[in-house]
Amino acid sequence: MNHSRIAELLFQGLFKEFSADIGKYWCQRYLLFSRYDDGIKMDEEGWFSVTPEPLARHHAERCGCGIIIDCFTGVGGNSIQFAHISKHVIAIDIDPKKIDYAHHNAAIYGVDDRIDFIKGDFFDLAPKLKADTVFLSPPWGGPDYAKVKTYDLRMLKPHDGYFLFNTAKEVASRIVMFLPRNVDLNQLAELALSGSRPWSLEVEKNFLTGKLKGITAYFSDKTGRQ
């Protein structure tokens, strides 16, 4: 059986398992995971929410080699790339299926032994966590996020961006947030200035195949204290 026929059968199977909307993401599967054909597993949300591999690799390079907590790991796109560089990655997700898929996918990339996979709620676990960097790629509310002119941080799930940022501040002195391309930049500045002492902020536009895919905000506590 030739490669194109195998791909066709896999595509047909995808429609049996997920909604027809996932079809457009199928064409991008190698951007999402370059090793997709080795057995990568994704649930329906993973198809439209996983960070494309080139962007995840860029995030990893920017975050460096310290302890990194991936608070909404999903099917593991970011955690896998973090593990190629970081000495210790903690991958958290409240959904047991996503944790299973993330672990499976990390094994395909040969980095599962560098990641601690935790099924749980980051907000419940946060008081017991410490790290160099907290990475936040929370649910944006599905593909409909692109339909609004300006994305409000209060649209983030399961808690708004302000609550999310304030929780993460107690865990690490560096917070990285991957957000929709239409996010309100004024709100990001508000976050940086919201505490008793301001945090530095760098905002980065992330392009992929010539298209703006998202915004990454890098927050740092200038004092280095937690």
Backbone as CSV, one residue per row, in Angstrom:
resi,resn,N_x,N_y,N_z,CA_x,CA_y,CA_z,C_x,C_y,C_z
1,MET,0.847,-1.191,0.000,0.000,0.000,0.000,0.886,1.247,0.000
2,ASN,0.649,2.157,-0.960,1.516,3.321,-1.046,1.190,4.350,0.025
3,HIS,2.105,5.321,0.173,1.989,6.303,1.256,0.719,7.138,1.138
4,SER,0.347,7.526,-0.097,-0.835,8.377,-0.280,-2.112,7.637,0.126
5,ARG,-2.155,6.322,-0.148,-3.334,5.532,0.238,-3.427,5.414,1.752
6,ILE,-2.299,5.218,2.402,-2.286,5.151,3.874,-2.780,6.474,4.456
7,ALA,-2.285,7.583,3.897,-2.697,8.903,4.382,-4.193,9.099,4.197
8,GLU,-4.736,8.609,3.056,-6.164,8.740,2.792,-6.987,7.976,3.821
9,LEU,-6.544,6.770,4.161,-7.257,5.958,5.148,-7.200,6.596,6.529
10,LEU,-6.040,7.147,6.867,-5.919,7.834,8.155,-6.840,9.046,8.203
11,PHE,-6.932,9.773,7.101,-7.785,10.947,7.026,-9.254,10.546,7.195
12,GLN,-9.664,9.449,6.560,-11.033,8.966,6.697,-11.324,8.565,8.142
13,GLY,-10.341,7.942,8.782,-10.503,7.554,10.171,-10.647,8.751,11.089
14,LEU,-9.969,9.837,10.732,-10.042,11.066,11.520,-11.463,11.597,11.541
15,PHE,-12.140,11.560,10.386,-13.504,12.059,10.311,-14.471,11.183,11.111
16,LYS,-14.162,9.895,11.232,-15.018,9.015,12.029,-14.909,9.326,13.507
17,GLU,-13.717,9.761,13.921,-13.472,10.001,15.342,-13.801,11.427,15.763
18,PHE,-13.562,12.392,14.863,-13.734,13.797,15.211,-14.693,14.488,14.250
19,SER,-15.002,15.745,14.558,-15.892,16.520,13.696,-15.174,16.896,12.396
20,ALA,-15.976,17.285,11.387,-15.426,17.629,10.076,-14.512,18.853,10.141
21,ASP,-14.683,19.678,11.170,-13.865,20.885,11.299,-12.375,20.571,11.427
22,ILE,-12.061,19.369,11.882,-10.661,19.003,12.098,-9.934,18.797,10.769
23,GLY,-10.684,18.643,9.689,-10.080,18.363,8.397,-9.016,19.358,7.986
24,LYS,-9.253,20.652,8.254,-8.283,21.660,7.817,-6.968,21.559,8.595
25,TYR,-7.026,21.010,9.809,-5.805,20.864,10.604,-4.983,19.652,10.160
26,TRP,-5.650,18.694,9.536,-4.960,17.503,9.035,-3.838,17.888,8.082
27,CYS,-4.094,18.884,7.236,-3.087,19.315,6.263,-1.857,19.915,6.944
28,GLN,-2.011,20.315,8.204,-0.913,20.941,8.943,-0.247,19.977,9.925
29,ARG,-0.565,18.690,9.809,-0.146,17.744,10.845,1.364,17.701,11.053
30,TYR,2.151,17.886,9.991,3.604,17.826,10.159,4.164,19.119,10.733
31,LEU,3.394,20.199,10.670,3.772,21.428,11.370,3.468,21.297,12.852
32,LEU,2.413,20.557,13.175,2.064,20.345,14.580,3.065,19.383,15.227
33,PHE,3.333,18.272,14.548,4.313,17.283,15.012,5.055,16.745,13.791
34,SER,6.338,17.010,13.693,7.108,16.517,12.549,7.138,14.990,12.514
35,ARG,6.934,14.353,13.665,6.949,12.888,13.727,5.527,12.329,13.826
36,TYR,4.597,13.021,13.237,3.187,12.615,13.297,2.997,11.165,12.857
37,ASP,3.685,10.757,11.796,3.494,9.408,11.239,4.044,8.308,12.142
38,ASP,4.770,8.673,13.184,5.314,7.667,14.094,4.308,7.232,15.152
39,GLY,3.098,7.788,15.078,2.053,7.343,16.001,1.566,8.402,16.975
40,ILE,1.735,9.674,16.628,1.285,10.763,17.497,-0.216,10.638,17.769
41,LYS,-0.601,10.890,19.010,-2.012,10.832,19.400,-2.501,12.225,19.799
42,MET,-3.694,12.570,19.308,-4.320,13.836,19.670,-5.819,13.645,19.851
43,ASP,-6.388,14.339,20.848,-7.836,14.402,20.935,-8.301,15.563,20.058
44,GLU,-9.605,15.786,19.982,-10.110,16.818,19.067,-9.585,18.205,19.437
45,GLU,-9.572,18.525,20.715,-9.068,19.828,21.135,-7.587,19.985,20.784
46,GLY,-6.843,18.886,20.882,-5.426,18.940,20.571,-5.151,19.368,19.144
47,TRP,-6.034,18.969,18.219,-5.824,19.316,16.815,-5.787,20.823,16.594
48,PHE,-6.635,21.567,17.306,-6.647,23.009,17.056,-5.962,23.831,18.138
49,SER,-5.480,23.165,19.207,-4.883,23.949,20.297,-3.391,23.693,20.512
50,VAL,-2.860,22.592,19.991,-1.439,22.308,20.213,-0.586,23.372,19.518
51,THR,0.487,23.781,20.177,1.410,24.747,19.584,2.176,24.074,18.444
52,PRO,2.171,24.644,17.243,2.951,24.054,16.149,4.412,23.867,16.567
53,GLU,4.992,22.757,16.113,6.327,22.378,16.575,7.389,23.474,16.396
54,PRO,7.459,24.177,15.265,8.477,25.228,15.151,8.329,26.326,16.209
55,LEU,7.083,26.675,16.552,6.865,27.687,17.586,7.202,27.124,18.968
56,ALA,6.831,25.871,19.206,7.160,25.238,20.480,8.670,25.153,20.674
57,ARG,9.395,24.865,19.594,10.853,24.811,19.668,11.422,26.194,19.987
58,HIS,10.839,27.217,19.383,11.265,28.594,19.658,11.011,28.955,21.117
59,HIS,9.831,28.594,21.636,9.537,28.854,23.046,10.568,28.187,23.950
60,ALA,10.927,26.967,23.603,11.906,26.233,24.413,13.258,26.938,24.408
61,GLU,13.662,27.407,23.245,14.951,28.107,23.153,14.928,29.392,23.978
62,ARG,13.794,30.083,23.978,13.679,31.324,24.736,13.626,31.065,26.251
63,CYS,12.994,29.958,26.639,12.826,29.670,28.072,14.092,29.104,28.708
64,GLY,14.956,28.472,27.940,16.238,28.020,28.465,16.186,26.706,29.212
65,CYS,17.197,26.480,30.040,17.434,25.148,30.592,17.053,24.992,32.063
66,GLY,16.344,25.940,32.636,15.947,25.803,34.033,14.756,24.871,34.196
67,ILE,14.161,24.897,35.377,12.954,24.112,35.641,11.754,24.845,35.039
68,ILE,11.002,24.147,34.191,9.866,24.744,33.501,8.597,23.972,33.831
69,ILE,7.543,24.706,34.170,6.234,24.096,34.382,5.332,24.467,33.215
70,ASP,4.858,23.465,32.500,3.898,23.643,31.415,2.523,23.378,32.012
71,CYS,1.791,24.447,32.303,0.604,24.336,33.162,-0.622,23.748,32.478
72,PHE,-0.696,23.845,31.159,-1.815,23.289,30.405,-1.218,22.497,29.240
73,THR,-0.595,21.391,29.565,0.258,20.706,28.592,-0.495,20.145,27.403
74,GLY,-1.795,19.848,27.568,-2.543,19.278,26.450,-1.913,17.978,25.984
75,VAL,-1.685,17.851,24.681,-1.097,16.614,24.140,0.426,16.689,24.066
76,GLY,1.014,17.724,24.687,2.456,17.709,24.931,3.356,18.445,23.965
77,GLY,2.801,19.216,23.040,3.643,19.874,22.045,4.753,20.721,22.630
78,ASN,4.419,21.588,23.573,5.437,22.440,24.191,6.353,21.658,25.120
79,SER,5.777,20.787,25.935,6.587,20.040,26.904,7.678,19.228,26.220
80,ILE,7.352,18.640,25.073,8.335,17.845,24.332,9.530,18.706,23.942
81,GLN,9.263,19.899,23.433,10.358,20.774,23.019,11.117,21.331,24.218
82,PHE,10.414,21.636,25.303,11.099,22.071,26.527,12.090,21.006,26.986
83,ALA,11.681,19.740,26.896,12.498,18.639,27.400,13.773,18.438,26.590
84,HIS,13.803,18.936,25.369,15.033,18.845,24.575,16.111,19.784,25.111
85,ILE,15.687,20.805,25.860,16.625,21.828,26.329,16.688,21.917,27.848
86,SER,15.550,21.833,28.503,15.483,22.060,29.947,15.925,20.836,30.750
87,LYS,16.463,21.096,31.934,16.899,19.989,32.794,15.729,19.306,33.498
88,HIS,14.588,19.999,33.567,13.459,19.421,34.286,12.170,20.088,33.818
89,VAL,11.230,19.298,33.309,9.941,19.808,32.858,8.836,19.147,33.678
90,ILE,7.895,19.956,34.135,6.708,19.451,34.824,5.508,19.759,33.941
91,ALA,4.852,18.722,33.446,3.719,18.879,32.532,2.430,18.568,33.281
92,ILE,1.528,19.543,33.322,0.292,19.407,34.096,-0.916,19.532,33.182
93,ASP,-1.899,18.674,33.386,-3.188,18.839,32.720,-4.255,18.149,33.559
94,ILE,-5.424,18.747,33.566,-6.514,18.205,34.380,-7.195,17.010,33.714
95,ASP,-6.968,16.860,32.399,-7.609,15.807,31.613,-6.686,14.585,31.550
96,PRO,-7.107,13.445,32.108,-6.236,12.258,32.105,-5.907,11.758,30.706
97,LYS,-6.832,11.905,29.751,-6.549,11.468,28.380,-5.426,12.308,27.777
98,LYS,-5.459,13.608,28.018,-4.411,14.475,27.484,-3.050,14.120,28.081
99,ILE,-3.027,13.838,29.378,-1.767,13.443,30.010,-1.249,12.146,29.406
100,ASP,-2.129,11.193,29.172,-1.730,9.924,28.548,-1.165,10.166,27.146
101,TYR,-1.835,11.017,26.380,-1.379,11.315,25.026,-0.048,12.069,25.057
102,ALA,0.082,13.013,25.984,1.334,13.774,26.093,2.499,12.846,26.418
103,HIS,2.269,11.914,27.341,3.311,10.947,27.714,3.679,10.075,26.513
104,HIS,2.662,9.586,25.822,2.871,8.763,24.627,3.667,9.531,23.572
105,ASN,3.278,10.772,23.318,3.948,11.567,22.286,5.380,11.901,22.670
106,ALA,5.604,12.172,23.954,6.965,12.460,24.426,7.867,11.245,24.244
107,ALA,7.307,10.045,24.423,8.088,8.823,24.227,8.506,8.689,22.761
108,ILE,7.655,9.104,21.837,7.998,9.053,20.412,9.213,9.929,20.127
109,TYR,9.297,11.069,20.833,10.427,11.982,20.645,11.610,11.636,21.560
110,GLY,11.449,10.597,22.374,12.542,10.129,23.219,12.860,11.021,24.405
111,VAL,11.870,11.786,24.884,12.137,12.716,25.997,11.200,12.482,27.184
112,ASP,10.435,11.387,27.171,9.466,11.150,28.243,10.126,10.999,29.608
113,ASP,11.409,10.576,29.630,12.087,10.405,30.918,12.557,11.730,31.513
114,ARG,12.407,12.834,30.780,12.814,14.151,31.272,11.623,14.998,31.703
115,ILE,10.446,14.400,31.673,9.221,15.132,31.991,8.468,14.423,33.116
116,ASP,8.044,15.195,34.105,7.127,14.680,35.120,5.710,15.018,34.682
117,PHE,4.905,14.009,34.404,3.528,14.216,33.953,2.595,14.158,35.164
118,ILE,1.828,15.197,35.356,0.941,15.273,36.520,-0.484,15.531,36.066
119,LYS,-1.392,14.637,36.435,-2.815,14.865,36.186,-3.356,15.680,37.359
120,GLY,-3.755,16.884,37.087,-4.270,17.714,38.163,-4.575,19.116,37.679
121,ASP,-5.099,19.913,38.582,-5.465,21.297,38.310,-4.312,22.197,38.749
122,PHE,-3.733,22.925,37.795,-2.610,23.803,38.117,-2.945,24.746,39.272
123,PHE,-4.174,25.224,39.324,-4.548,26.202,40.348,-4.564,25.571,41.739
124,ASP,-4.865,24.283,41.824,-4.802,23.577,43.099,-3.362,23.244,43.471
125,LEU,-2.548,22.946,42.471,-1.166,22.524,42.706,-0.212,23.690,42.941
126,ALA,-0.551,24.864,42.429,0.361,26.010,42.428,1.014,26.325,43.764
127,PRO,0.285,26.288,44.894,0.932,26.625,46.171,2.101,25.719,46.543
128,LYS,2.179,24.538,45.927,3.242,23.586,46.251,4.347,23.565,45.192
129,LEU,4.245,24.426,44.197,5.177,24.388,43.076,6.172,25.547,43.110
130,LYS,7.392,25.268,42.647,8.403,26.305,42.430,9.159,25.959,41.155
131,ALA,9.487,26.981,40.370,10.187,26.742,39.108,10.908,28.007,38.685
132,ASP,11.718,27.872,37.644,12.356,29.051,37.054,11.393,29.761,36.114
133,THR,10.603,28.967,35.382,9.676,29.523,34.398,8.334,28.802,34.461
134,VAL,7.277,29.576,34.412,5.930,29.024,34.243,5.482,29.348,32.826
135,PHE,5.129,28.316,32.062,4.644,28.507,30.700,3.139,28.308,30.689
136,LEU,2.446,29.301,30.156,0.988,29.289,30.150,0.461,29.376,28.721
137,SER,-0.142,28.317,28.270,-0.861,28.327,26.991,-2.257,27.804,27.284
138,PRO,-3.062,28.614,27.980,-4.381,28.150,28.424,-5.364,28.084,27.268
139,PRO,-6.473,27.360,27.444,-7.496,27.303,26.381,-7.973,28.707,26.007
140,TRP,-7.986,28.961,24.696,-8.395,30.278,24.192,-9.898,30.359,23.952
141,GLY,-10.593,29.243,24.150,-12.024,29.229,23.881,-12.370,28.632,22.533
142,GLY,-11.444,27.860,21.954,-11.689,27.227,20.667,-11.401,28.162,19.504
143,PRO,-11.592,27.691,18.269,-11.269,28.495,17.080,-12.031,29.812,16.985
144,ASP,-13.135,29.951,17.730,-13.943,31.177,17.659,-13.208,32.405,18.172
145,TYR,-12.057,32.214,18.823,-11.316,33.363,19.338,-10.989,34.361,18.223
146,ALA,-10.825,33.856,17.006,-10.419,34.704,15.881,-11.555,35.577,15.370
147,LYS,-12.779,35.321,15.835,-13.928,36.070,15.332,-14.096,37.432,16.010
148,VAL,-13.418,37.634,17.128,-13.524,38.927,17.812,-12.384,39.834,17.350
149,LYS,-12.662,41.138,17.322,-11.644,42.087,16.861,-10.469,42.128,17.826
150,THR,-10.778,42.211,19.115,-9.735,42.244,20.143,-10.050,41.190,21.187
151,TYR,-9.087,40.330,21.439,-9.283,39.239,22.402,-9.030,39.764,23.812
152,ASP,-10.029,39.627,24.659,-9.964,40.075,26.046,-9.409,38.940,26.916
153,LEU,-8.458,39.239,27.774,-7.876,38.214,28.642,-8.907,37.554,29.547
154,ARG,-10.036,38.210,29.720,-11.097,37.607,30.543,-11.798,36.470,29.812
155,MET,-11.480,36.287,28.525,-12.068,35.196,27.744,-11.314,33.886,27.917
156,LEU,-10.143,33.940,28.548,-9.370,32.717,28.761,-10.102,31.768,29.705
157,LYS,-9.877,30.485,29.518,-10.483,29.454,30.358,-9.382,28.648,31.043
158,PRO,-9.619,28.049,32.203,-10.831,28.076,33.016,-10.938,29.327,33.896
159,HIS,-9.869,30.135,33.953,-9.892,31.396,34.693,-9.331,32.488,33.802
160,ASP,-9.687,33.720,34.091,-9.218,34.818,33.247,-7.719,35.027,33.402
161,GLY,-7.163,35.812,32.478,-5.718,36.018,32.424,-5.146,36.686,33.655
162,TYR,-5.922,37.504,34.326,-5.446,38.198,35.517,-5.249,37.207,36.668
163,PHE,-6.240,36.340,36.859,-6.134,35.316,37.897,-4.987,34.364,37.579
164,LEU,-4.878,34.031,36.316,-3.827,33.119,35.866,-2.441,33.695,36.156
165,PHE,-2.242,34.951,35.801,-0.952,35.615,35.998,-0.612,35.716,37.483
166,ASN,-1.582,36.116,38.286,-1.332,36.277,39.719,-1.025,34.952,40.402
167,THR,-1.618,33.867,39.911,-1.305,32.537,40.451,0.118,32.141,40.086
168,ALA,0.489,32.372,38.831,1.815,31.982,38.353,2.927,32.795,39.010
169,LYS,2.634,34.033,39.394,3.640,34.901,40.025,4.198,34.299,41.308
170,GLU,3.398,33.477,41.968,3.827,32.867,43.225,4.682,31.624,42.997
171,VAL,4.794,31.205,41.751,5.504,29.960,41.429,6.884,30.223,40.850
172,ALA,7.013,31.262,40.028,8.275,31.509,39.315,8.483,33.003,39.114
173,SER,9.724,33.375,38.868,10.054,34.782,38.615,10.024,35.108,37.124
174,ARG,9.653,34.117,36.302,9.478,34.351,34.867,8.217,33.635,34.417
175,ILE,7.365,34.364,33.706,6.107,33.822,33.204,6.059,34.049,31.697
176,VAL,5.756,32.999,30.979,5.634,33.084,29.525,4.209,32.687,29.162
177,MET,3.510,33.573,28.438,2.124,33.318,28.056,2.007,33.314,26.527
178,PHE,1.493,32.216,25.982,1.236,32.130,24.545,-0.244,32.396,24.326
179,LEU,-0.553,33.450,23.556,-1.907,33.990,23.498,-2.349,34.231,22.051
180,PRO,-3.651,34.448,21.842,-4.145,34.709,20.489,-3.501,35.937,19.855
181,ARG,-3.413,35.934,18.550,-2.759,37.014,17.826,-3.482,38.353,17.965
182,ASN,-4.787,38.304,18.342,-5.574,39.520,18.490,-5.756,39.932,19.952
183,VAL,-4.868,39.437,20.833,-4.981,39.751,22.256,-4.805,41.252,22.487
184,ASP,-5.456,41.760,23.523,-5.357,43.176,23.887,-3.993,43.428,24.534
185,LEU,-3.111,44.116,23.838,-1.753,44.348,24.339,-1.753,45.265,25.556
186,ASN,-2.746,46.143,25.654,-2.841,47.018,26.827,-3.074,46.202,28.098
187,GLN,-3.801,45.109,27.966,-4.036,44.253,29.130,-2.751,43.561,29.572
188,LEU,-1.891,43.215,28.625,-0.608,42.617,28.992,0.229,43.614,29.781
189,ALA,0.210,44.873,29.355,0.931,45.911,30.097,0.344,46.069,31.494
190,GLU,-0.983,45.975,31.607,-1.638,46.051,32.913,-1.137,44.949,33.840
191,LEU,-0.991,43.743,33.286,-0.501,42.626,34.101,0.894,42.935,34.647
192,ALA,1.763,43.437,33.787,3.141,43.709,34.192,3.207,44.756,35.304
193,LEU,2.229,45.648,35.332,2.240,46.749,36.308,1.291,46.510,37.473
194,SER,0.666,45.342,37.523,-0.431,45.120,38.457,0.000,44.878,39.902
195,GLY,1.217,44.425,40.122,1.636,44.089,41.476,2.236,45.262,42.234
196,SER,2.718,44.968,43.430,3.344,46.013,44.245,4.655,46.476,43.632
197,ARG,5.259,45.633,42.806,6.448,46.017,42.054,6.261,45.570,40.607
198,PRO,6.611,46.408,39.632,6.376,46.066,38.226,7.285,44.944,37.740
199,TRP,6.779,44.168,36.801,7.562,43.145,36.120,7.912,43.664,34.729
200,SER,9.047,43.245,34.208,9.388,43.613,32.837,8.532,42.791,31.878
201,LEU,8.288,43.328,30.697,7.447,42.664,29.711,8.051,42.803,28.317
202,GLU,8.142,41.682,27.633,8.509,41.672,26.214,7.396,40.969,25.457
203,VAL,6.899,41.609,24.424,5.833,41.028,23.606,6.404,40.655,22.247
204,GLU,6.140,39.432,21.831,6.718,38.885,20.606,5.601,38.388,19.691
205,LYS,5.661,38.783,18.424,4.727,38.252,17.438,5.313,36.982,16.836
206,ASN,4.501,35.932,16.781,4.966,34.635,16.293,4.343,34.315,14.939
207,PHE,5.208,34.232,13.920,4.753,33.941,12.562,5.121,32.507,12.183
208,LEU,4.262,31.913,11.377,4.513,30.570,10.862,4.011,30.528,9.424
209,THR,4.842,30.084,8.512,4.538,30.071,7.079,3.994,31.421,6.616
210,GLY,4.574,32.484,7.150,4.218,33.829,6.732,2.964,34.400,7.357
211,LYS,2.328,33.650,8.266,1.092,34.115,8.893,1.301,34.295,10.390
212,LEU,0.678,35.344,10.931,0.756,35.587,12.368,-0.094,34.555,13.089
213,LYS,0.550,33.723,13.925,-0.145,32.628,14.604,-0.492,32.947,16.055
214,GLY,0.281,33.807,16.676,0.005,34.090,18.084,0.942,35.152,18.622
215,ILE,0.705,35.500,19.865,1.526,36.466,20.588,2.109,35.771,21.817
216,THR,3.401,35.924,22.029,4.012,35.402,23.249,4.459,36.568,24.114
217,ALA,4.015,36.560,25.357,4.391,37.597,26.317,5.362,36.998,27.324
218,TYR,6.525,37.649,27.482,7.555,37.197,28.421,7.608,38.195,29.588
219,PHE,7.185,37.748,30.749,7.197,38.576,31.953,8.348,38.132,32.858
220,SER,9.064,39.090,33.442,10.137,38.751,34.379,10.079,39.663,35.595
221,ASP,10.252,39.063,36.762,10.355,39.819,37.997,11.757,40.409,38.056
222,LYS,11.869,41.710,37.983,13.179,42.363,37.923,14.022,42.079,39.174
223,THR,13.339,41.831,40.292,14.084,41.582,41.526,14.541,40.141,41.638
224,GLY,13.891,39.252,40.844,14.239,37.836,40.925,13.680,37.141,42.136
225,ARG,12.856,37.855,42.922,12.296,37.261,44.128,10.957,36.610,43.807
226,GLN,10.616,35.594,44.638,9.310,34.953,44.507,8.563,35.109,45.812
